Amino acid sequence: MKGKHLFVTTALPFPVVLILKTNSSGHVLSVDGTSLHMLNWLSSRYDFSYSFQTFEGTKNSPGYDTCLENRQCDIVVGAYAMTAARLVTAELVPGVFYSSVASVIAMPESMNNVAAVVKPFQLWVWIGIICVIPCVLFFLFCLQRWYPTLYNGEVEFGQTKENSELSSSFGFTAILFYVFGVLLNQGASCPDKRLVVRMVAAVWCLAALVLVNGYNSVLISYVTSPNAEPLIQSIKDLGHTSDIHVVVDAGLGIDYILSNAKGGIFKEMGDKIRSYPKSRCPKPEECVDLVKSGNHAYIAITIAALVLIKRDFISTGKCDLTLAKEKESAPSLAWVLPKHSPLREDVTKGVMEMLDYGLLDIWAQRYQADVRKCQDKADKMMQLKPSSDGPPQYRCGVNEIITALISEE
């Protein structure tokens, strides 16, 4: 390669990797992105010069494919997907850029957290409360009915026997209102003045105090916590949902991979693309509009998805889009050389050296879209909710109170 002059052409523009500025006729005016930095580093490393050329293509064969077939160019820079079909007609230089496949979805919206009413306590705590209430009612009712007969000699201090019996005679309705009034923190007075009844009432008041305070504190955290649910958590969820449509860029790498998959989740997604007429978008903006309409997920390379999210935020001033939490790994993007090109070994070695030195990551950071504002908003809306177990001190308190009630009875 030393002393040679190479003819370079560009593939379709791709975020971070290849950024093109063209005129109205489509002629390339300037080239930017990591590909330009890589070419400059390679030319310095192997002492060659290069120039960009544009080749005319046809409707079915773009100019960069034509120059490869006719061996009119030495390197095609861009972001090629590494597919078996392309290996038949060209040489691939892997490692140009590593990314993942992401799902662009609409920003989730918060909903009324009605279920928070029962969430502060575990199911066994609710069962324990339901079981204890009738026990307390039954015990108080039995004391009111039979305790004066069994212990008719007991008279309250400072009272006559007739007044004592009168003060202890109250019906089941009064017991019911007392038990639930204390439990609901509404306050209630115990009409029975006898010590044993007052001790049972005191235990119930203590139990209700801990339960009510524990419930209210955890309930507040549930009501005020975000409860937005994303459309999907990962790409894998798309294969199991029939009401969510998959949209992709028509004719590009993701479309080709999903449409030609032979099995697994990608095959299911390919079937969804074929069954939905709007799945293939001529322009990314059309995919974005479908995602905003709801029940659509846009599958794209992560760096391209980030650029679309930032572009939409700039145009609307709002964070209407976000990424699904989990992403799928993807093979590296590549440059393309003519078949049996003598440059393949040197160019591949140079790309591997740039990877080892960390140069590609440094250059990529200059062009990656910053969408932290929208991603932070989505993460905040979908953050972890309080544990349904409740705080440890309340769980311990409930255990002790239930034990005390049982032992008292």
ChimeraX attribute file (.defattr): number of C-alpha atoms within 10 A of each C-alpha:
attribute: neighborCount
match mode: 1-to-1
recipient: residues
	/A:1	15
	/A:2	11
	/A:3	10
	/A:4	12
	/A:5	14
	/A:6	16
	/A:7	16
	/A:8	20
	/A:9	23
	/A:10	23
	/A:11	19
	/A:12	14
	/A:13	17
	/A:14	16
	/A:15	23
	/A:16	23
	/A:17	25
	/A:18	20
	/A:19	20
	/A:20	17
	/A:21	12
	/A:22	12
	/A:23	9
	/A:24	6
	/A:25	6
	/A:26	9
	/A:27	13
	/A:28	16
	/A:29	9
	/A:30	11
	/A:31	16
	/A:32	15
	/A:33	21
	/A:34	26
	/A:35	24
	/A:36	17
	/A:37	16
	/A:38	20
	/A:39	20
	/A:40	15
	/A:41	16
	/A:42	19
	/A:43	20
	/A:44	12
	/A:45	12
	/A:46	15
	/A:47	14
	/A:48	16
	/A:49	17
	/A:50	15
	/A:51	9
	/A:52	15
	/A:53	15
	/A:54	17
	/A:55	15
	/A:56	11
	/A:57	13
	/A:58	9
	/A:59	6
	/A:60	7
	/A:61	10
	/A:62	14
	/A:63	18
	/A:64	24
	/A:65	23
	/A:66	16
	/A:67	23
	/A:68	21
	/A:69	14
	/A:70	9
	/A:71	14
	/A:72	16
	/A:73	22
	/A:74	21
	/A:75	28
	/A:76	23
	/A:77	25
	/A:78	27
	/A:79	25
	/A:80	23
	/A:81	21
	/A:82	19
	/A:83	13
	/A:84	8
	/A:85	8
	/A:86	13
	/A:87	12
	/A:88	9
	/A:89	16
	/A:90	17
	/A:91	20
	/A:92	22
	/A:93	25
	/A:94	21
	/A:95	17
	/A:96	23
	/A:97	22
	/A:98	17
	/A:99	16
	/A:100	14
	/A:101	20
	/A:102	27
	/A:103	28
	/A:104	30
	/A:105	26
	/A:106	27
	/A:107	24
	/A:108	19
	/A:109	14
	/A:110	14
	/A:111	10
	/A:112	10
	/A:113	14
	/A:114	10
	/A:115	10
	/A:116	18
	/A:117	15
	/A:118	13
	/A:119	19
	/A:120	25
	/A:121	21
	/A:122	14
	/A:123	12
	/A:124	9
	/A:125	17
	/A:126	13
	/A:127	10
	/A:128	13
	/A:129	16
	/A:130	11
	/A:131	12
	/A:132	16
	/A:133	16
	/A:134	13
	/A:135	15
	/A:136	21
	/A:137	16
	/A:138	15
	/A:139	15
	/A:140	23
	/A:141	19
	/A:142	12
	/A:143	17
	/A:144	21
	/A:145	16
	/A:146	11
	/A:147	17
	/A:148	16
	/A:149	11
	/A:150	10
	/A:151	9
	/A:152	12
	/A:153	8
	/A:154	13
	/A:155	16
	/A:156	14
	/A:157	8
	/A:158	8
	/A:159	11
	/A:160	11
	/A:161	14
	/A:162	9
	/A:163	12
	/A:164	20
	/A:165	18
	/A:166	11
	/A:167	15
	/A:168	19
	/A:169	12
	/A:170	15
	/A:171	11
	/A:172	15
	/A:173	9
	/A:174	14
	/A:175	21
	/A:176	17
	/A:177	15
	/A:178	19
	/A:179	23
	/A:180	16
	/A:181	16
	/A:182	20
	/A:183	21
	/A:184	12
	/A:185	14
	/A:186	9
	/A:187	13
	/A:188	15
	/A:189	13
	/A:190	17
	/A:191	15
	/A:192	21
	/A:193	12
	/A:194	19
	/A:195	10
	/A:196	13
	/A:197	18
	/A:198	15
	/A:199	12
	/A:200	16
	/A:201	20
	/A:202	13
	/A:203	17
	/A:204	21
	/A:205	19
	/A:206	14
	/A:207	21
	/A:208	22
	/A:209	16
	/A:210	16
	/A:211	22
	/A:212	15
	/A:213	13
	/A:214	20
	/A:215	19
	/A:216	13
	/A:217	13
	/A:218	22
	/A:219	20
	/A:220	13
	/A:221	14
	/A:222	22
	/A:223	17
	/A:224	11
	/A:225	19
	/A:226	20
	/A:227	21
	/A:228	19
	/A:229	16
	/A:230	20
	/A:231	19
	/A:232	22
	/A:233	16
	/A:234	16
	/A:235	24
	/A:236	17
	/A:237	12
	/A:238	23
	/A:239	19
	/A:240	12
	/A:241	10
	/A:242	9
	/A:243	9
	/A:244	17
	/A:245	22
	/A:246	27
	/A:247	29
	/A:248	26
	/A:249	21
	/A:250	15
	/A:251	12
	/A:252	14
	/A:253	18
	/A:254	17
	/A:255	20
	/A:256	16
	/A:257	15
	/A:258	21
	/A:259	19
	/A:260	12
	/A:261	15
	/A:262	12
	/A:263	11
	/A:264	10
	/A:265	17
	/A:266	19
	/A:267	17
	/A:268	18
	/A:269	23
	/A:270	23
	/A:271	17
	/A:272	21
	/A:273	20
	/A:274	14
	/A:275	11
	/A:276	12
	/A:277	10
	/A:278	16
	/A:279	23
	/A:280	20
	/A:281	19
	/A:282	13
	/A:283	11
	/A:284	18
	/A:285	14
	/A:286	15
	/A:287	25
	/A:288	24
	/A:289	13
	/A:290	21
	/A:291	22
	/A:292	16
	/A:293	10
	/A:294	14
	/A:295	16
	/A:296	24
	/A:297	28
	/A:298	25
	/A:299	22
	/A:300	22
	/A:301	23
	/A:302	22
	/A:303	21
	/A:304	19
	/A:305	24
	/A:306	24
	/A:307	18
	/A:308	22
	/A:309	23
	/A:310	22
	/A:311	15
	/A:312	18
	/A:313	17
	/A:314	11
	/A:315	8
	/A:316	10
	/A:317	10
	/A:318	11
	/A:319	19
	/A:320	19
	/A:321	24
	/A:322	26
	/A:323	27
	/A:324	21
	/A:325	17
	/A:326	14
	/A:327	18
	/A:328	14
	/A:329	13
	/A:330	15
	/A:331	15
	/A:332	17
	/A:333	19
	/A:334	22
	/A:335	24
	/A:336	28
	/A:337	25
	/A:338	23
	/A:339	16
	/A:340	10
	/A:341	14
	/A:342	12
	/A:343	14
	/A:344	19
	/A:345	10
	/A:346	14
	/A:347	20
	/A:348	18
	/A:349	13
	/A:350	20
	/A:351	22
	/A:352	17
	/A:353	13
	/A:354	18
	/A:355	15
	/A:356	10
	/A:357	11
	/A:358	11
	/A:359	16
	/A:360	23
	/A:361	14
	/A:362	11
	/A:363	18
	/A:364	19
	/A:365	12
	/A:366	11
	/A:367	18
	/A:368	16
	/A:369	19
	/A:370	13
	/A:371	17
	/A:372	11
	/A:373	11
	/A:374	20
	/A:375	20
	/A:376	12
	/A:377	15
	/A:378	25
	/A:379	15
	/A:380	14
	/A:381	19
	/A:382	19
	/A:383	14
	/A:384	11
	/A:385	13
	/A:386	15
	/A:387	13
	/A:388	15
	/A:389	15
	/A:390	18
	/A:391	16
	/A:392	8
	/A:393	11
	/A:394	18
	/A:395	16
	/A:396	10
	/A:397	15
	/A:398	19
	/A:399	13
	/A:400	13
	/A:401	18
	/A:402	19
	/A:403	11
	/A:404	14
	/A:405	16
	/A:406	12
	/A:407	8
	/A:408	10
	/A:409	10
